[in-house]
Amino acid sequence: MKKEEGEAPGAAGRSQALPVQAVPVDADEAFAAPQRNGIARRGVHHRSVINATQARHAVIALPWSTGGAGGVRGRSDMSRFGIAVVGALLACSALPAQAEGIGRLRLIGEAALPKGLDYQGTTVGGLSGLDWDPTARQWIALSDDRSEKAPARFYTLAIDYDAEAVRGIAVTGVTTLRDAAGAGFAPRSVDPEAIRRDPVSGLLYWSSEGGVKAGIDPAISVAAPDGSWRRGLDLPQRYRVAEDKDSGPRDNLTFEGLALAPDGRTLFASMESALVQDGPIASLAKGSPVRIASFDIATGAPGPEHVYLTDPIPMAPAFPGGFADNGVSEILPAGDGTLLVLERAYAQGRGNSIRLYRADPALATDVSKLDSLLDGSWLAMQKTLLLDFGTLGVTLDNFEAMGWGPALAHGHRSLVVMSDDNFNPLQVTKALVFEVLP
């Protein structure tokens, strides 16, 4: 999903989760649908240390029901239910043991690619997926060009950094993605968004948002390192374009994030926003219920699904009728059964808000049997704020890509978050590099 750049305020503080309490809300307000996109601005970088284990800890549960005593039947009565959202500024002591491994994120620095960079006859831009290849010791970056400026493709990058500084980014290669017939994808036939490399097989999993308005289904495909097509995953029908438009994915709001489980057995795929039948997109008042699906790597078969509730849009546009939105832009395994979830918001005239959460499915309901979230009771994943990028002292851009990088000299992990410039001369492709401290 293309977004714009900008600035956003934010803060982090100490916290501990409190018991979940029900807070009555109006469901129609919770699922209001704002408009989208815009242009914002850039600034300068300052090094910063963010203590994520001291950040606000919020537990979110969504009890929905369509039957039973006191239950709800149909969309019009959804306001009888509540969204439980609890947060407090207390000392954090309830995180899982491995969560301490992502206790603090220290911003090492940032680097950017030149605007309008040409590489082997292609315009480098729209980088919305990022993954590290430890074998070749290079980054794989997926462009979201819809085969319009050049056939759908991924680049390889060298990002030069250590624990002291980020020195630069260089493009080292480009590979065309191929369809089942061996040809490059036709213009506007795909909308690439996320990419992950299987460390065992070396195969690449990449997602396309398709084109709902054009009747093109979202897709998750498997490619060889040379870009040749191997297979596509069998998606449940609810993720396919529906003729009646009363169900299915929304245009440009489908498979935005991918994550491979550390054991290599499961692929997770996150929608950017809710399916039509699950509820509207985020509003200034309430978040949107986003499905995170899973697939068996060996068979490609669909597995459990859980719901992640986004934040409400964190800031209003600067003027009435302006665009504003919020959604999931990327996911990444945290190594302890949880996922890192990158939320990216934009408000016209105000800029971007970027937040990184940890999402825990342990208590969440498997909703894979629910074609609509309005058809049963369920609980969303618990989410914990790790980092509000507004505290970093850097200009916030359209950050869409995220990947674990190589270990630093002292053994700490590195994390790289990259922006998608939308091929817009007013935007920039840049990487923020973090050291992960205990």
Backbone hydrogen bonds in HBPLUS format (Angstrom, degrees):
<---DONOR---> <-ACCEPTOR-->    atom                        ^
c    i                          cat <-CA-CA->   ^        H-A-AA   ^      H-
h    n   atom  resd res      DA  || num        DHA   H-A  angle D-A-AA Bond
n    s   type  num  typ     dist DA aas  dist angle  dist       angle   num
A0006-GLY N   A0396-LEU O   2.50 MM 390  5.04 155.5  1.55 142.1 147.9     1
A0396-LEU N   A0006-GLY O   2.90 MM 390  5.04 106.9  2.44 135.0 150.8     2
A0083-ILE N   A0023-VAL O   3.36 MM  60  5.74 146.5  2.48 154.7 145.3     3
A0029-GLU N   A0026-ASP O   3.10 MM   3  5.35 119.8  2.48 101.4 115.5     4
A0030-ALA N   A0026-ASP O   2.88 MM   4  6.17 149.2  1.97 145.6 155.9     5
A0031-PHE N   A0027-ALA O   2.98 MM   4  6.14 134.6  2.19 142.3 152.3     6
A0032-ALA N   A0029-GLU O   3.35 MM   3  5.26 153.3  2.43 113.2 107.7     7
A0324-ALA N   A0035-GLN O   3.15 MM 289  5.85 156.1  2.20 118.5 121.6     8
A0107-LEU N   A0048-SER O   2.91 MM  59  5.38 146.5  2.02 161.1 171.6     9
A0050-ILE N   A0105-LEU O   3.10 MM  55  5.45 162.1  2.14 143.6 148.2    10
A0105-LEU N   A0050-ILE O   3.02 MM  55  5.45 148.5  2.13 160.1 166.3    11
A0054-GLN N   A0051-ASN O   3.23 MM   3  5.48 148.1  2.34 100.7 110.1    12
A0052-ALA N   A0103-GLY O   2.73 MM  51  5.25 109.6  2.23 129.4 149.5    13
A0055-ALA N   A0052-ALA O   2.98 MM   3  4.91 162.5  2.01 104.7 109.1    14
A0053-THR N   A0103-GLY O   2.69 MM  50  4.78 133.4  1.90 148.9 147.9    15
A0059-VAL N   A0086-VAL O   3.18 MM  27  5.62 145.6  2.30 151.2 157.9    16
A0086-VAL N   A0059-VAL O   3.28 MM  27  5.62 162.3  2.31 147.9 153.2    17
A0061-ALA N   A0084-ALA O   3.05 MM  23  5.17 155.9  2.11 140.3 147.8    18
A0084-ALA N   A0061-ALA O   3.00 MM  23  5.17 158.3  2.05 170.7 167.3    19
A0071-GLY N   A0068-GLY O   2.91 MM   3  5.09 158.9  1.95 133.1 130.6    20
A0078-MET N   A0075-ARG O   3.19 MM   3  5.45 168.4  2.21 118.2 118.6    21
A0080-ARG N   A0077-ASP O   3.18 MM   3  6.18 172.1  2.18 130.8 131.7    22
A0081-PHE N   A0078-MET O   3.03 MM   3  5.88 168.3  2.05 124.6 128.5    23
A0099-ALA N   A0096-PRO O   2.91 MM   3  5.13 136.3  2.10 103.6 117.2    24
A0100-GLU N   A0097-ALA O   3.17 MM   3  5.88 156.4  2.22 114.5 120.1    25
A0101-GLY N   A0098-GLN O   2.83 MM   3  5.34 152.6  1.90 112.6 121.3    26
A0102-ILE N   A0099-ALA O   2.96 MM   3  5.48 162.1  2.00 114.2 120.1    27
A0103-GLY N   A0100-GLU O   3.12 MM   3  4.64 129.7  2.38 115.4 107.0    28
A0104-ARG N   A0437-LEU O   2.90 MM 333  4.86 161.0  1.93 143.5 141.3    29
A0437-LEU N   A0104-ARG O   2.73 MM 333  4.86 168.8  1.74 155.9 156.8    30
A0106-ARG N   A0435-GLU O   2.86 MM 329  5.02 168.4  1.87 152.9 154.7    31
A0435-GLU N   A0106-ARG O   2.78 MM 329  5.02 157.9  1.83 143.5 150.0    32
A0108-ILE N   A0433-VAL O   2.81 MM 325  5.63 153.2  1.88 149.6 158.4    33
A0433-VAL N   A0109-GLY O   3.03 MM 324  5.72 172.9  2.03 166.0 166.3    34
A0111-ALA N   A0431-ALA O   3.12 MM 320  5.50 145.7  2.25 142.5 152.7    35
A0431-ALA N   A0111-ALA O   2.80 MM 320  5.50 158.5  1.84 163.3 170.6    36
A0113-LEU N   A0429-THR O   2.92 MM 316  5.66 158.2  1.96 163.0 169.9    37
A0124-VAL N   A0117-LEU O   2.84 MM   7  5.47 170.6  1.84 165.3 168.2    38
A0119-TYR N   A0122-THR O   2.77 MM   3  5.23 164.1  1.79 154.7 159.9    39
A0122-THR N   A0119-TYR O   2.96 MM   3  5.23 154.3  2.03 111.3 119.6    40
A0144-ASP N   A0126-GLY O   2.73 MM  18  5.09 144.1  1.86 127.6 138.7    41
A0128-SER N   A0142-LEU O   2.90 MM  14  5.94 143.6  2.04 166.5 177.8    42
A0142-LEU N   A0129-GLY O   2.85 MM  13  4.74 148.7  1.95 122.6 133.1    43
A0131-ASP N   A0140-ILE O   2.93 MM   9  5.22 145.4  2.05 143.8 153.6    44
A0140-ILE N   A0131-ASP O   2.73 MM   9  5.22 165.8  1.75 163.7 168.4    45
A0133-ASP N   A0138-GLN O   2.84 MM   5  5.40 162.3  1.87 162.9 169.0    46
A0137-ARG N   A0133-ASP O   2.74 MM   4  5.44 120.6  2.09 138.9 156.9    47
A0138-GLN N   A0133-ASP O   3.20 MM   5  5.40 147.8  2.31 137.6 145.5    48
A0139-TRP N   A0157-LEU O   2.95 MM  18  4.89 176.2  1.95 151.1 150.5    49
A0157-LEU N   A0139-TRP O   2.85 MM  18  4.89 151.3  1.93 129.8 138.3    50
A0141-ALA N   A0155-TYR O   2.80 MM  14  5.09 169.8  1.81 149.7 152.8    51
A0155-TYR N   A0141-ALA O   2.73 MM  14  5.09 166.0  1.75 153.5 153.5    52
A0143-SER N   A0153-ARG O   3.23 MM  10  6.09 168.9  2.25 152.8 156.2    53
A0188-ARG N   A0146-ARG O   2.71 MM  42  4.92 168.8  1.72 165.1 161.8    54
A0177-LEU N   A0152-ALA O   2.95 MM  25  5.70 168.8  1.96 136.8 140.5    55
A0154-PHE N   A0175-THR O   2.95 MM  21  5.45 155.4  2.01 152.0 159.5    56
A0175-THR N   A0154-PHE O   2.83 MM  21  5.45 160.5  1.87 164.2 170.7    57
A0156-THR N   A0173-GLY O   2.92 MM  17  4.93 154.1  1.99 126.1 127.8    58
A0172-THR N   A0156-THR O   2.79 MM  16  5.41 172.6  1.80 146.6 148.6    59
A0158-ALA N   A0170-ALA O   2.83 MM  12  5.16 158.6  1.87 152.9 159.4    60
A0170-ALA N   A0158-ALA O   2.88 MM  12  5.16 150.1  1.97 143.5 153.1    61
A0160-ASP N   A0168-GLY O   2.91 MM   8  5.42 152.6  1.98 155.9 163.9    62
A0167-ARG N   A0160-ASP O   2.71 MM   7  5.34 159.0  1.75 157.2 164.0    63
A0162-ASP N   A0165-ALA O   3.07 MM   3  5.74 152.9  2.14 156.1 164.6    64
A0178-ARG N   A0227-GLY O   2.87 MM  49  5.81 157.5  1.92 154.0 146.4    65
A0179-ASP N   A0183-ALA O   2.75 MM   4  5.54 160.5  1.79 159.7 164.5    66
A0182-GLY N   A0179-ASP O   2.90 MM   3  5.26 161.5  1.94 115.0 120.7    67
A0189-SER N   A0186-ALA O   3.13 MM   3  5.50 149.9  2.22 140.8 135.5    68
A0209-GLU N   A0191-ASP O   2.92 MM  18  5.14 160.3  1.96 133.9 133.2    69
A0193-GLU N   A0207-SER O   2.95 MM  14  5.69 148.6  2.05 150.7 149.9    70
A0207-SER N   A0194-ALA O   2.97 MM  13  5.35 152.6  2.04 142.0 148.8    71
A0196-ARG N   A0205-TYR O   2.79 MM   9  5.17 149.6  1.88 148.0 157.7    72
A0205-TYR N   A0196-ARG O   2.76 MM   9  5.17 168.2  1.78 160.5 163.2    73
A0198-ASP N   A0203-LEU O   2.81 MM   5  5.37 172.2  1.82 167.3 170.0    74
A0202-GLY N   A0198-ASP O   2.71 MM   4  5.01 144.4  1.83 144.4 154.5    75
A0204-LEU N   A0223-ALA O   2.79 MM  19  5.02 177.0  1.79 158.0 159.0    76
A0223-ALA N   A0204-LEU O   2.75 MM  19  5.02 162.3  1.78 149.6 155.9    77
A0206-TRP N   A0221-SER O   2.95 MM  15  5.47 162.5  1.98 151.0 156.6    78
A0221-SER N   A0206-TRP O   2.87 MM  15  5.47 160.9  1.91 167.8 165.3    79
A0208-SER N   A0219-ALA O   2.79 MM  11  5.13 157.0  1.84 155.6 156.1    80
A0219-ALA N   A0208-SER O   2.98 MM  11  5.13 160.4  2.02 141.7 144.7    81
A0211-GLY N   A0216-ILE O   2.92 MM   5  4.66 175.3  1.92 125.1 126.7    82
A0214-ALA N   A0211-GLY O   2.92 MM   3  5.28 130.8  2.17 107.4 121.2    83
A0216-ILE N   A0211-GLY O   2.88 MM   5  4.66 165.4  1.90 135.3 131.4    84
A0215-GLY N   A0212-VAL O   2.99 MM   3  4.92 159.6  2.03 103.8 110.1    85
A0233-LEU N   A0220-ILE O   2.92 MM  13  5.68 171.6  1.93 170.8 172.8    86
A0222-VAL N   A0231-ARG O   2.75 MM   9  5.28 154.0  1.81 171.0 166.9    87
A0230-ARG N   A0222-VAL O   2.81 MM   8  5.41 160.0  1.85 162.4 156.4    88
A0231-ARG N   A0222-VAL O   3.42 MM   9  5.28 156.1  2.48 130.1 134.1    89
A0224-ALA N   A0228-SER O   2.84 MM   4  5.30 158.2  1.89 151.7 158.6    90
A0227-GLY N   A0224-ALA O   2.81 MM   3  5.25 160.3  1.84 123.8 126.1    91
A0239-TYR N   A0236-PRO O   3.06 MM   3  5.93 164.7  2.08 126.4 130.7    92
A0240-ARG N   A0237-GLN O   2.93 MM   3  5.33 165.7  1.96 119.4 122.9    93
A0245-LYS N   A0242-ALA O   3.30 MM   3  5.41 152.8  2.38 102.1 109.9    94
A0276-VAL N   A0248-GLY O   2.85 MM  28  5.60 170.1  1.86 169.2 165.9    95
A0253-LEU N   A0250-ARG O   3.16 MM   3  5.38 151.9  2.25 135.5 129.1    96
A0256-GLU N   A0254-THR O   2.87 MM   2  5.91 106.4  2.42 120.2 105.2    97
A0272-GLU N   A0254-THR O   2.76 MM  18  5.43 122.0  2.09 133.6 150.2    98
A0256-GLU N   A0270-SER O   2.92 MM  14  6.02 134.3  2.14 154.3 167.6    99
A0257-GLY N   A0270-SER O   3.32 MM  13  4.93 169.3  2.33 137.1 138.4   100
A0270-SER N   A0257-GLY O   2.82 MM  13  4.93 165.0  1.85 138.9 144.0   101
A0259-ALA N   A0268-PHE O   2.94 MM   9  5.01 146.3  2.05 140.6 142.7   102
A0268-PHE N   A0259-ALA O   2.71 MM   9  5.01 173.9  1.71 161.1 163.4   103
A0261-ALA N   A0266-THR O   2.87 MM   5  5.33 174.6  1.88 161.8 163.5   104
A0264-GLY N   A0261-ALA O   2.86 MM   3  5.34 162.0  1.89 120.1 125.8   105
A0297-ILE N   A0265-ARG O   2.88 MM  32  5.21 178.0  1.88 139.6 139.4   106
A0267-LEU N   A0295-PHE O   2.94 MM  28  5.15 162.4  1.97 148.5 154.4   107
A0295-PHE N   A0267-LEU O   2.81 MM  28  5.15 140.6  1.97 144.7 156.8   108
A0269-ALA N   A0293-ALA O   2.90 MM  24  5.16 159.1  1.94 136.1 140.7   109
A0293-ALA N   A0269-ALA O   2.80 MM  24  5.16 143.1  1.94 165.3 155.2   110
A0271-MET N   A0291-ARG O   3.10 MM  20  5.83 169.0  2.11 173.4 176.9   111
A0328-VAL N   A0272-GLU O   3.11 MM  56  4.59 157.2  2.17 127.2 129.8   112
A0278-ASP N   A0275-LEU O   2.98 MM   3  5.14 149.5  2.07 105.5 115.3   113
A0283-SER N   A0286-LYS O   2.89 MM   3  5.34 170.5  1.90 161.5 164.8   114
A0313-ILE N   A0283-SER O   2.78 MM  30  5.57 162.8  1.81 134.9 139.0   115
A0310-THR N   A0288-SER O   3.08 MM  22  5.34 167.6  2.10 146.0 145.0   116
A0290-VAL N   A0308-TYR O   2.79 MM  18  5.06 167.3  1.80 150.9 150.2   117
A0308-TYR N   A0290-VAL O   2.72 MM  18  5.06 168.8  1.74 155.5 158.8   118
A0292-ILE N   A0306-HIS O   2.80 MM  14  5.38 157.8  1.85 164.5 169.6   119
A0306-HIS N   A0292-ILE O   3.11 MM  14  5.38 160.5  2.15 139.1 143.1   120
A0303-GLY N   A0294-SER O   2.68 MM   9  4.99 156.0  1.73 142.6 137.3   121
A0296-ASP N   A0301-ALA O   2.85 MM   5  5.31 163.2  1.88 154.8 158.2   122
A0300-GLY N   A0296-ASP O   2.59 MM   4  4.96 145.0  1.71 145.8 156.0   123
A0367-VAL N   A0305-GLU O   2.83 MM  62  5.33 155.0  1.89 139.4 144.8   124
A0381-MET N   A0307-VAL O   2.79 MM  74  6.03 161.7  1.82 173.7 179.3   125
A0318-ALA N   A0348-GLN O   2.86 MM  30  6.29 166.3  1.88 167.3 171.0   126
A0322-GLY N   A0319-PHE O   3.16 MM   3  5.73 149.4  2.26 142.1 141.0   127
A0348-GLN N   A0323-PHE O   2.77 MM  25  5.20 173.6  1.78 155.3 156.5   128
A0325-ASP N   A0346-TYR O   2.90 MM  21  5.56 148.4  2.00 153.7 162.3   129
A0346-TYR N   A0325-ASP O   3.04 MM  21  5.56 155.0  2.11 142.4 147.4   130
A0327-GLY N   A0344-ARG O   3.33 MM  17  5.79 148.2  2.43 127.8 136.1   131
A0344-ARG N   A0327-GLY O   2.98 MM  17  5.79 161.3  2.01 167.4 172.2   132
A0329-SER N   A0342-LEU O   2.82 MM  13  5.64 174.0  1.83 167.6 169.7   133
A0342-LEU N   A0330-GLU O   2.87 MM  12  5.19 177.1  1.87 156.5 157.3   134
A0332-LEU N   A0340-LEU O   2.91 MM   8  4.97 138.7  2.09 140.2 146.1   135
A0340-LEU N   A0332-LEU O   2.60 MM   8  4.97 174.0  1.61 163.4 164.8   136
A0334-ALA N   A0338-THR O   3.00 MM   4  5.52 173.0  2.01 142.3 140.0   137
A0339-LEU N   A0359-ALA O   2.95 MM  20  5.16 162.2  1.98 146.0 151.5   138
A0359-ALA N   A0339-LEU O   2.70 MM  20  5.16 164.4  1.72 157.0 162.7   139
A0341-VAL N   A0357-TYR O   2.73 MM  16  5.07 160.8  1.76 144.5 149.9   140
A0357-TYR N   A0341-VAL O   2.86 MM  16  5.07 170.2  1.87 149.1 152.4   141
A0343-GLU N   A0355-ARG O   2.82 MM  12  5.24 170.3  1.83 169.1 168.6   142
A0355-ARG N   A0343-GLU O   3.01 MM  12  5.24 163.3  2.03 147.3 152.6   143
A0345-ALA N   A0353-SER O   2.80 MM   8  4.97 167.0  1.81 158.6 161.3   144
A0353-SER N   A0345-ALA O   3.00 MM   8  4.97 153.4  2.08 125.7 128.7   145
A0347-ALA N   A0351-GLY O   2.96 MM   4  5.49 154.9  2.02 149.5 157.4   146
A0350-ARG N   A0347-ALA O   2.88 MM   3  5.30 159.1  1.92 135.1 138.4   147
A0351-GLY N   A0347-ALA O   2.92 MM   4  5.49 151.4  2.00 164.4 160.7   148
A0389-PHE N   A0354-ILE O   2.91 MM  35  5.41 153.7  1.98 153.6 160.9   149
A0356-LEU N   A0387-LEU O   2.80 MM  31  5.09 166.2  1.81 155.3 160.0   150
A0386-LEU N   A0356-LEU O   2.81 MM  30  5.57 160.7  1.85 151.7 157.0   151
A0387-LEU N   A0356-LEU O   3.16 MM  31  5.09 157.8  2.22 141.2 142.4   152
A0358-ARG N   A0384-THR O   2.78 MM  26  5.04 153.9  1.85 142.9 151.7   153
A0384-THR N   A0358-ARG O   2.80 MM  26  5.04 149.2  1.90 143.2 153.6   154
A0360-ASP N   A0382-GLN O   2.77 MM  22  5.12 160.2  1.81 150.3 157.3   155
A0382-GLN N   A0360-ASP O   3.11 MM  22  5.12 146.0  2.23 152.3 145.3   156
A0364-ALA N   A0361-PRO O   3.00 MM   3  4.91 148.2  2.11 102.8 112.9   157
A0365-THR N   A0379-LEU O   3.05 MM  14  5.22 164.1  2.08 137.7 139.8   158
A0370-LEU N   A0367-VAL O   2.95 MM   3  5.24 161.4  1.98 113.2 119.3   159
A0375-ASP N   A0372-SER O   3.07 MM   3  5.49 164.3  2.10 114.8 117.8   160
A0391-THR N   A0388-ASP O   2.98 MM   3  5.96 169.7  1.99 131.4 133.0   161
A0392-LEU N   A0389-PHE O   3.13 MM   3  5.46 169.9  2.14 115.8 118.7   162
A0399-PHE N   A0397-ASP O   2.99 MM   2  5.66 130.2  2.25 106.3  91.7   163
A0420-ASP N   A0398-ASN O   2.86 MM  22  5.56 164.4  1.89 149.5 147.1   164
A0400-GLU N   A0418-MET O   3.08 MM  18  6.34 142.1  2.23 149.2 154.4   165
A0401-ALA N   A0418-MET O   3.09 MM  17  4.97 170.7  2.09 152.7 151.5   166
A0418-MET N   A0401-ALA O   2.85 MM  17  4.97 158.0  1.90 128.4 135.8   167
A0403-GLY N   A0416-VAL O   2.96 MM  13  5.50 154.5  2.02 154.5 162.3   168
A0416-VAL N   A0403-GLY O   2.98 MM  13  5.50 174.3  1.98 163.7 165.6   169
A0405-GLY N   A0414-SER O   2.78 MM   9  4.91 172.2  1.78 133.2 134.9   170
A0408-LEU N   A0412-HIS O   2.78 MM   4  5.45 171.7  1.79 166.3 166.6   171
A0411-GLY N   A0408-LEU O   2.86 MM   3  5.28 164.0  1.89 121.9 125.5   172
A0436-VAL N   A0413-ARG O   2.88 MM  23  5.29 167.2  1.90 158.2 155.1   173
A0415-LEU N   A0434-PHE O   2.99 MM  19  5.06 155.2  2.05 136.2 142.2   174
A0434-PHE N   A0415-LEU O   2.78 MM  19  5.06 163.5  1.81 155.8 161.0   175
A0417-VAL N   A0432-LEU O   2.96 MM  15  5.22 161.5  1.99 150.9 157.0   176
A0432-LEU N   A0417-VAL O   2.78 MM  15  5.22 166.4  1.80 158.3 162.1   177
A0419-SER N   A0430-LYS O   2.94 MM  11  5.52 153.5  2.01 153.6 162.3   178
A0424-ASN N   A0421-ASP O   2.88 MM   3  5.79 158.9  1.93 130.3 134.3   179
A0427-GLN N   A0424-ASN O   2.90 MM   3  5.39 165.9  1.92 121.7 125.6   180
